[in-house]
Structures are given as C-alpha cells and as structure tokens.
Amino acid sequence: MICRIGLRMVLLVASLFIVHLLSATTAKQCGTEYSIFGMMLTRHSFKTMKTSSAMECLHACREDVRCQSLNYVIGKDNCELNDRTNKAKPEHFVPDSFRYHLTRDKNRVPLGSIPELPAETCREIKLSEGYAISGNYWLNSIVNGKSLLAQCDMETEDVDECSADVQICGSNANCTNTNGSYYCSCHSGFTRSGKECVDIDECTAGVHTCLLGTATCINTIGSYNCSCNLGYVGDGRTSCYLCIYLFSLSECQNPASLTEANRKETFTGVGLCDNTLGPNWFRFQGAAGNKMAATCVPTNRCGTHATGWLNGVHPTVSEAIVTRQVCFNWSGGCCNWSINIQVRNCNGYFVYNISGTPPVHPCNLRYCGAD
C-alpha cells in the first residue's frame, strides 16, 4: 500500500514537473511567468473535472476558448478551468498548498474579444492583457449577465454604455454617457416609470391644447391629435368652425367651375390662354381634376405653352383665405412668370380667386388642374 502511494506521488510530481517545465520554457521565451505552485485563482472557475494528469488538465484548457488559466488540485486529480488570469484578478489570487496554478500557454483568447469571454470592466481588460487600445469590447456588466459589445476608452478606463449593441435606455429615451456611468432621459411625450419611459396620455392628464367644447383629444404614442367634433371643421387646436358657417361663405357656396379635360396637367396640347379668366372664385372639378397642380408642370401641357402651378401648400380649413404664388413654367424656368392669387379650403375642396394671367406676359399661359 505504501509503495502504491509512493509511486502515485512520484508520477504526480513528474507530471507536474513536465507541465512546469513546458510552461517555464514558454515563459522564458515570452518574458512571462505562467506556472506557480502553492497558489490558486478563486471565484472564477467555470468548469471542474477529474483528469488523470496535470497534462490532461492543460490540454482541456487549450481546447476551451473560455479558458484563461487553470488550478490543479494535487493528490486529487481535480482540474479547475478559470475564465480569468491571475493578472486580471490579483485580489482573487491566493495561497493554497494543495494546488498548482497555470496560465494558459497557447492561443489564449484576449479577455473581452469574443462574446463567450466578456470582461466586467475596461480596466480588467488592461490588467489581463498588459496593454489594450481603445475600441469595442464584450462586457457583461452593462446588463447583468448579458454579453454586450460596447466602446472602452482605455485612457480613462470608462465604458460607454450608450454605445452598446442594444438600446439600454429603450426606444423611448436618449442615453447619455458619463465617466463611470450613464443616464437616460425620456423623449418628449414620455415619462419615467421605474426603469422604462412610458407614453404620457395628454388627453387623460388634461395637458393638451385641443379646443374645449368643440374638439376631442385623441392620444397617440408620444403625442396626441385634436379632432373637431361632429358638425365642426378645422384643425381642432386653433379653430373649429360650424359647418353651416363654412358653407355660407360666398366663395365656398357658389364658385365657378373649371372642368375642361384639356386643363389637366397630363393633357398635351397648346394654344389656349387664361388671360381673360376672372376675376372670380373658381373650383377645379370633373375632367380638369379636383385642385390646382402644386408641382412644376412640364411645358406644352394643360392645352397651353406656359403651365401654371401653385408654388406652395394648399391651406387647411382653419387658415381661412391665404395668398399663394402661382408660377408659370417656360423656357427652362419653373417660375419664369408669376402672379399672386387667393386660396381657401372649403372642407373637402379648394377654391381659387383668379384674375387673369401675369400682365407682363399674358399669353399663352394657363392654370393647370390635378388630382
């Protein structure tokens, strides 16, 4: 029995000596100490196994991409694979007379360089590797237990949590990095609720600008809309007119109609002119379209040479009567000639107060219709 124990110890010492010799040779070449008797790294073992020798334990470490170092339990053939080196965690490197510590000697993956081996801090990466440049590294401290790719400033050792490959503040907030931390600020229309930014219901809270009595507030994500009540028209914020009032307006009640098919922006033809059109309120209808064209129309359309189009947006109901410029396209210029007219939104259609064409060149110019 004594002989068997003595033989086992001799074989164990021989095995450890070989591992130590191999590691020492590598260390001599690289200028690094890899193997240490009587020491162990605590708190960082991710795998423990039984092995027949220290060499088998070292081979197991070389086969696992996460392995940075190992502890070998002398006399028990226990192999402990660590995901840190003693340089990365010097505070966890402690004496143990029954163990042998070895830093991985071949193809060790730098800490934080792959998602399977995330670091806790930027400083830990510097300690582990001896030198590190600023850039993106995998860390598991931004969201607890989750490996995320984020920017490390190796000068300040600060991690920019806001640069992580997920939105740590959520989609409804802005993330601002600070040295050693970060903070989240909710977008307009949202408020903080625990760790999240949730929508503010301005309608329920009564913090909207909809017209009381004549408009209804409709909540949306991050904002709200105003809608005039039944029987009223307008934008709901600045005006809501009674429909009977709107249709009693003379310009909306009895405008002259422009219905000719040859007036539409898609019609090809020339020779007609609007120099004698008006003065009157007009409405585009039928084959001419339902409103005046609001983009530059090519020449020789609408039955004329120089094509007229509204240079500006059509008004809303609440804007009442507005002045807009009508441009006439000719000779390479979309606004070669122009004239001002009045426009009104009659809640479903538009009317235009037109009085001929620009006096400086009255023909052949025409106002074009569109859908």
C-alpha positions as CSV (number, residue, x, y, z in Angstrom):
1,M,0.0,0.0,0.0
2,I,2.8,2.4,0.9
3,C,4.6,1.5,-2.3
4,R,1.5,2.3,-4.3
5,I,1.1,5.7,-2.6
6,G,4.8,6.5,-3.1
7,L,4.6,5.6,-6.8
8,R,1.5,7.7,-7.3
9,M,3.2,10.7,-5.8
10,V,6.3,10.2,-7.9
11,L,4.1,10.1,-11.1
12,L,2.2,13.1,-9.9
13,V,5.4,15.1,-9.2
14,A,6.9,14.0,-12.6
15,S,3.7,15.1,-14.4
16,L,3.7,18.5,-12.7
17,F,7.4,18.9,-13.4
18,I,6.8,18.4,-17.1
19,V,3.9,20.9,-17.1
20,H,6.1,23.3,-15.2
21,L,9.0,22.8,-17.5
22,L,6.9,23.4,-20.6
23,S,5.3,26.5,-19.1
24,A,8.7,27.8,-17.9
25,T,10.1,27.3,-21.4
26,T,7.3,29.3,-22.9
27,A,7.6,31.9,-20.1
28,K,11.3,32.3,-20.8
29,Q,10.6,32.9,-24.5
30,C,7.8,35.4,-23.8
31,G,9.1,37.0,-20.7
32,T,6.0,35.9,-18.6
33,E,5.6,33.6,-15.6
34,Y,2.9,31.1,-16.3
35,S,3.1,28.3,-13.7
36,I,3.0,28.8,-9.9
37,F,3.0,26.1,-7.2
38,G,1.1,26.7,-4.0
39,M,-1.3,29.3,-5.5
40,M,-4.8,29.3,-6.9
41,L,-7.3,31.7,-8.5
42,T,-10.6,31.7,-6.7
43,R,-14.1,32.7,-7.8
44,H,-13.5,32.3,-11.5
45,S,-13.7,28.5,-12.1
46,F,-16.3,27.8,-14.8
47,K,-15.6,24.1,-15.1
48,T,-14.3,21.4,-12.7
49,M,-13.4,17.9,-13.9
50,K,-11.4,14.8,-13.0
51,T,-8.3,14.2,-15.0
52,S,-5.6,11.6,-14.9
53,S,-2.8,14.1,-15.0
54,A,-1.9,17.8,-15.0
55,M,-1.1,17.5,-18.7
56,E,-4.6,16.3,-19.4
57,C,-5.9,19.3,-17.4
58,L,-3.7,21.7,-19.5
59,H,-5.0,20.0,-22.7
60,A,-8.6,20.6,-21.6
61,C,-7.8,24.3,-21.0
62,R,-6.3,24.6,-24.5
63,E,-9.5,23.0,-26.0
64,D,-11.9,25.5,-24.4
65,V,-12.0,29.0,-25.9
66,R,-13.1,30.5,-22.5
67,C,-10.1,29.1,-20.5
68,Q,-7.6,31.7,-19.4
69,S,-5.9,29.7,-16.6
70,L,-6.3,26.5,-14.5
71,N,-5.9,25.3,-10.9
72,Y,-4.8,21.7,-10.5
73,V,-5.6,20.0,-7.1
74,I,-2.5,18.0,-6.1
75,G,-3.3,14.4,-5.0
76,K,-7.0,14.5,-6.1
77,D,-6.6,14.9,-9.8
78,N,-9.1,17.7,-9.9
79,C,-8.8,20.2,-12.7
80,E,-10.4,23.7,-12.4
81,L,-10.7,25.8,-15.6
82,N,-10.8,29.6,-15.0
83,D,-12.2,32.4,-17.2
84,R,-9.6,34.9,-15.8
85,T,-5.9,35.1,-15.3
86,N,-4.3,36.0,-12.0
87,K,-3.2,39.3,-13.6
88,A,-6.8,40.2,-14.4
89,K,-7.9,39.4,-10.8
90,P,-4.9,39.7,-8.5
91,E,-7.2,40.2,-5.5
92,H,-8.5,36.7,-6.0
93,F,-5.1,35.0,-6.4
94,V,-4.4,33.3,-3.0
95,P,-2.1,30.7,-1.5
96,D,-3.1,27.1,-1.4
97,S,-0.6,24.4,-0.7
98,F,-2.7,21.7,-2.4
99,R,-3.0,23.5,-5.7
100,Y,-0.9,24.4,-8.7
101,H,-1.9,27.4,-10.9
102,L,-1.1,27.7,-14.6
103,T,-1.9,30.4,-17.0
104,R,-2.9,29.1,-20.5
105,D,0.3,28.9,-22.5
106,K,-1.1,28.6,-26.1
107,N,-3.6,30.5,-28.1
108,R,-5.2,32.3,-25.2
109,V,-8.1,34.5,-26.3
110,P,-7.7,38.1,-25.1
111,L,-10.3,39.0,-22.5
112,G,-13.4,40.8,-23.9
113,S,-12.5,40.0,-27.6
114,I,-15.4,37.4,-28.0
115,P,-18.9,37.2,-26.6
116,E,-18.1,33.9,-24.8
117,L,-15.5,35.7,-22.8
118,P,-16.9,39.1,-21.7
119,A,-15.0,41.3,-19.3
120,E,-16.5,43.1,-16.3
121,T,-14.7,46.4,-16.8
122,C,-12.3,48.1,-19.2
123,R,-9.6,48.1,-16.5
124,E,-9.9,44.4,-16.2
125,I,-9.0,44.0,-19.9
126,K,-5.9,46.2,-19.4
127,L,-4.8,44.2,-16.4
128,S,-5.4,40.9,-18.2
129,E,-3.6,41.8,-21.4
130,G,-0.9,44.2,-20.1
131,Y,-1.9,46.6,-22.8
132,A,-5.1,47.4,-24.7
133,I,-6.2,50.0,-27.2
134,S,-9.5,51.9,-27.1
135,G,-12.2,50.2,-29.1
136,N,-15.2,47.8,-28.9
137,Y,-15.1,45.0,-26.3
138,W,-17.5,42.5,-25.0
139,L,-18.7,43.2,-21.4
140,N,-21.2,41.6,-19.1
141,S,-21.6,44.5,-16.6
142,I,-23.8,46.8,-18.6
143,V,-26.8,44.5,-18.4
144,N,-26.2,42.0,-15.7
145,G,-25.3,38.5,-17.0
146,K,-25.6,39.6,-20.7
147,S,-22.6,39.9,-23.0
148,L,-22.8,43.2,-24.9
149,L,-20.4,44.9,-27.3
150,A,-19.5,48.5,-26.2
151,Q,-16.8,51.1,-26.5
152,C,-13.9,51.1,-24.0
153,D,-11.8,54.2,-23.5
154,M,-8.5,52.7,-22.3
155,E,-7.1,56.1,-21.3
156,T,-9.9,56.8,-18.8
157,E,-10.9,53.1,-18.4
158,D,-14.5,54.2,-18.9
159,V,-17.1,52.1,-20.8
160,D,-19.6,54.0,-23.0
161,E,-22.7,52.1,-22.1
162,C,-24.7,54.2,-24.6
163,S,-22.6,52.6,-27.5
164,A,-23.7,49.1,-26.6
165,D,-25.2,47.0,-29.4
166,V,-28.6,47.1,-27.7
167,Q,-30.7,50.2,-26.6
168,I,-30.1,50.1,-22.8
169,C,-32.4,53.0,-22.3
170,G,-35.1,51.6,-24.5
171,S,-36.5,53.0,-27.7
172,N,-38.3,55.9,-26.0
173,A,-35.3,57.6,-24.3
174,N,-32.0,59.2,-25.0
175,C,-28.8,57.7,-23.5
176,T,-26.1,60.0,-22.2
177,N,-22.7,58.6,-21.2
178,T,-20.9,59.9,-18.1
179,N,-17.5,58.9,-16.7
180,G,-18.2,55.6,-14.8
181,S,-21.9,55.6,-15.6
182,Y,-24.7,56.9,-17.8
183,Y,-28.3,58.3,-17.6
184,C,-31.5,58.0,-19.6
185,S,-33.8,60.9,-20.4
186,C,-37.2,60.2,-21.8
187,H,-38.3,61.6,-25.2
188,S,-40.9,64.3,-25.4
189,G,-44.3,62.8,-24.8
190,F,-42.9,60.1,-22.4
191,T,-42.3,59.9,-18.7
192,R,-40.2,57.7,-16.4
193,S,-42.0,54.7,-14.9
194,G,-39.5,52.5,-13.0
195,K,-36.7,51.7,-15.5
196,E,-38.8,52.5,-18.6
197,C,-40.2,55.5,-20.4
198,V,-43.9,55.2,-21.0
199,D,-46.3,57.3,-23.0
200,I,-48.0,60.3,-21.4
201,D,-51.7,60.3,-22.1
202,E,-52.1,64.0,-22.6
203,C,-55.8,63.6,-23.1
204,T,-56.5,62.0,-19.7
205,A,-54.0,64.2,-17.9
206,G,-55.6,67.3,-19.4
207,V,-52.3,68.8,-20.7
208,H,-53.4,69.1,-24.4
209,T,-54.2,72.2,-26.4
210,C,-57.4,70.9,-28.1
211,L,-60.3,73.4,-28.2
212,L,-62.6,72.6,-25.2
213,G,-66.2,72.1,-26.2
214,T,-65.7,71.9,-29.9
215,A,-62.8,69.4,-30.3
216,T,-61.8,66.0,-28.9
217,C,-58.3,65.0,-27.8
218,I,-57.0,61.6,-29.2
219,N,-54.0,60.2,-27.6
220,T,-51.1,58.7,-29.7
221,I,-47.8,57.2,-28.7
222,G,-45.6,60.1,-27.7
223,S,-48.1,62.8,-28.7
224,Y,-51.8,63.4,-29.3
225,N,-54.2,64.7,-32.1
226,C,-57.1,67.1,-32.0
227,S,-60.3,66.4,-34.0
228,C,-63.2,68.8,-34.3
229,N,-66.5,67.4,-33.0
230,L,-69.3,66.4,-35.4
231,G,-70.7,69.4,-37.1
232,Y,-67.5,71.4,-36.9
233,V,-64.5,71.6,-39.2
234,G,-60.9,72.8,-38.5
235,D,-57.6,71.7,-37.0
236,G,-59.0,71.2,-33.5
237,R,-56.3,73.3,-32.0
238,T,-56.7,76.8,-33.3
239,S,-60.2,76.6,-34.8
240,C,-63.3,74.5,-35.2
241,Y,-65.9,76.2,-37.4
242,L,-69.6,75.2,-37.6
243,C,-70.1,73.6,-41.0
244,I,-73.1,75.8,-41.6
245,Y,-70.9,78.8,-41.2
246,L,-68.3,77.5,-43.6
247,F,-70.8,76.7,-46.4
248,S,-72.5,80.0,-46.0
249,L,-69.3,81.7,-47.2
250,S,-69.9,83.1,-50.7
251,E,-66.6,81.8,-52.1
252,C,-67.4,78.2,-50.9
253,Q,-71.1,78.4,-51.8
254,N,-71.0,79.4,-55.4
255,P,-67.6,79.2,-57.1
256,A,-67.3,79.0,-60.9
257,S,-66.2,75.5,-62.2
258,L,-63.2,74.7,-64.2
259,T,-64.0,71.3,-65.8
260,E,-62.2,71.1,-69.1
261,A,-60.2,67.9,-69.7
262,N,-57.6,69.9,-71.7
263,R,-56.9,71.9,-68.5
264,K,-55.5,68.8,-66.6
265,E,-51.7,68.6,-66.1
266,T,-51.5,65.4,-68.1
267,F,-53.1,66.8,-71.2
268,T,-50.7,67.5,-74.1
269,G,-51.7,70.4,-76.3
270,V,-51.1,74.2,-76.9
271,G,-52.9,77.4,-78.0
272,L,-55.2,78.2,-75.0
273,C,-54.8,81.1,-72.6
274,D,-56.3,82.3,-69.3
275,N,-55.6,86.0,-69.7
276,T,-59.4,86.7,-69.6
277,L,-60.2,84.2,-66.7
278,G,-61.9,86.0,-63.8
279,P,-61.9,87.9,-61.7
280,N,-63.8,85.3,-59.7
281,W,-63.6,82.3,-57.3
282,F,-63.0,79.1,-59.2
283,R,-63.1,75.4,-58.3
284,F,-61.4,72.6,-60.2
285,Q,-63.8,69.7,-60.9
286,G,-64.5,66.8,-63.2
287,A,-62.1,66.0,-66.0
288,A,-59.9,69.0,-65.0
289,G,-59.0,67.4,-61.7
290,N,-60.0,68.4,-58.1
291,K,-57.4,71.1,-57.4
292,M,-54.7,73.2,-58.9
293,A,-51.4,71.4,-59.7
294,A,-49.0,72.0,-56.8
295,T,-45.7,70.9,-58.5
296,C,-44.0,72.2,-61.6
297,V,-45.9,71.1,-64.7
298,P,-43.9,70.4,-68.0
299,T,-44.4,72.9,-70.8
300,N,-46.9,72.4,-73.5
301,R,-49.4,70.7,-71.2
302,C,-52.8,71.8,-70.0
303,G,-53.7,73.0,-73.5
304,T,-51.1,75.8,-73.4
305,H,-47.4,76.7,-73.7
306,A,-46.5,78.0,-70.3
307,T,-48.1,75.9,-67.5
308,G,-49.4,77.4,-64.2
309,W,-49.0,75.6,-60.8
310,L,-49.4,76.6,-57.2
311,N,-46.0,77.3,-55.6
312,G,-46.8,76.4,-52.0
313,V,-49.0,74.1,-50.0
314,H,-52.8,74.2,-50.0
315,P,-54.2,75.7,-46.8
316,T,-56.1,74.0,-44.0
317,V,-59.6,74.9,-43.2
318,S,-58.5,76.9,-40.1
319,E,-56.2,79.1,-42.2
320,A,-59.2,80.6,-44.0
321,I,-58.2,82.7,-47.1
322,V,-54.5,82.7,-47.8
323,T,-52.4,84.3,-50.5
324,R,-50.3,82.0,-52.7
325,Q,-48.0,82.4,-55.7
326,V,-48.8,80.7,-59.0
327,C,-45.7,80.1,-61.2
328,F,-45.7,79.6,-64.9
329,N,-43.1,77.2,-66.4
330,W,-41.4,78.3,-69.6
331,S,-38.0,78.4,-71.2
332,G,-36.3,76.2,-68.6
333,G,-37.6,78.1,-65.6
334,C,-40.4,76.6,-63.5
335,C,-41.2,80.1,-62.3
336,N,-40.5,82.2,-65.4
337,W,-43.5,84.4,-64.7
338,S,-45.7,84.5,-61.6
339,I,-48.8,86.0,-60.1
340,N,-50.4,86.0,-56.6
341,I,-53.9,84.6,-56.1
342,Q,-56.1,83.8,-53.0
343,V,-57.0,80.2,-51.9
344,R,-59.5,78.8,-49.4
345,N,-60.1,75.3,-48.1
346,C,-63.8,74.7,-48.1
347,N,-63.5,71.4,-46.1
348,G,-63.2,68.9,-48.9
349,Y,-62.4,71.1,-51.9
350,F,-60.4,74.2,-52.7
351,V,-61.4,77.5,-54.3
352,Y,-59.1,80.0,-56.0
353,N,-59.6,83.7,-56.6
354,I,-58.1,84.2,-60.0
355,S,-57.9,87.4,-62.1
356,G,-56.2,86.6,-65.4
357,T,-52.5,85.9,-66.0
358,P,-49.4,88.0,-65.3
359,P,-49.8,91.3,-67.2
360,V,-46.1,91.3,-68.2
361,H,-46.8,88.2,-70.5
362,P,-50.4,87.2,-70.5
363,C,-50.4,84.5,-73.2
364,N,-50.1,81.7,-73.8
365,L,-50.4,80.9,-70.0
366,R,-52.9,78.7,-68.3
367,Y,-53.8,77.4,-64.8
368,C,-53.3,73.6,-64.6
369,G,-55.5,71.1,-62.7
370,A,-54.5,67.9,-60.9
371,D,-55.9,65.1,-58.8
